[in-house]
Amino acid sequence: MRTPISRHRVRPQEEAKWPPDQERVPSARGAPVHGHVSTRQELDDYEWAWAGSLASWALDHPDHPDSSQSLATAAVHRSEWLRVYRGTWGFVSLVLRQTPA
């Protein structure tokens, strides 16, 4: 049986330490069999998709009561990402397999 991927946020400066972090995964949850550290490009793609999909929805639904708030939220998020926290965080994904009981 496959176990869902577990995610743990890792700052880029901590990236070199991530293998020991996998030891924090409780043994009862499973054994890590694969890991992936997201690249800067993958994180940028994620942020563009987050802000862009919200802005697109707002522009496609100008008469919806939440449209203007959604467009403003996307703009604030994009600005904060580009000016404040870009390069300060990342994802480590671990694939876990269930361990014998």
N, C-alpha and C positions, 0 to 999 in steps of 0.2 A: 504494500500500500504506500502511495506517495504522500508525503507530508507537505503542506503549503509552504511557500517561501516565507522566510522570516526576514524582516527588514530592521536594520539598526542604523541610525544616523551616525555618520562619521565625518568629522571636519577634515579638509584636505591635509592639514598639518598632522593629523592623527592617522592618515592613510597607511603609513608604514607600520603602525601598531595593529592594524586590523586582524591579522591572523590570531594574535592572542585574544582578541575580543570574541572570537568564535567560541572560546572556552567558557564564555559567560552564558552560552546557550545551555539551559538545563539538560542533563543527560536523559531525563525522562521524556523530553520532547523529541529527541532523535539525534542522530549523528550527522554532522555536516558532510556532504558528499560532493559539493560544488559551491564555489563562491564567485562573486563578481563585484568589482568596485566600479561604479559608474564613472564614465569619463566626463570631462568638462562639457564636451559636445552633447552627450546624452542628457546632462542636467540642463544645458541651454535649450535643447529640444523640448524637454519637459516643461520648462518655464514658458517658452513661446507658445506651446500647445495650451497650457493652462490659461494664460492671459488672452491668447488669440481666439480660442474657442468661445470664451465668454464674450469678448468684444464682437465676434461674428454673430453670435446669437442675438445680442442686443441690436446690432445693425440690421439683422434679418427680421426683427420683430419690433419695429419702431413704435407701434401702437400698444404694445404690452405695457402694463403699469410698472413693471420692473426693469424695463429697457434702459432708461437713463441711469438708474442706480447700478445696473450691471456694467454698463459702459464705463462709468466712473470707477467702479471697483477694479475693473481690468486695467484701467490707466494707472491707478494708484499701485496696484500689485506690480505691474511692469516697471514702473519708476523705482519702486523700492528694490526690486530684484536687480535692476541695472545699476542703481546708484548706491545701494546699501549692503545687500547681503550676497551678491554674486561672488562666488569663489570662497565662501565661508562654510559651506556644508556639502554633503554628498550622501550617496547611498551605498551601502554594502548589502548585497542580497546573498543569502545562503539557502541552498537547497538541502533540506533535511530528510533523512530516511528514518523511519521508525526503528527504534532499537528493541531487541528482544526483552520481554518482561522479566 
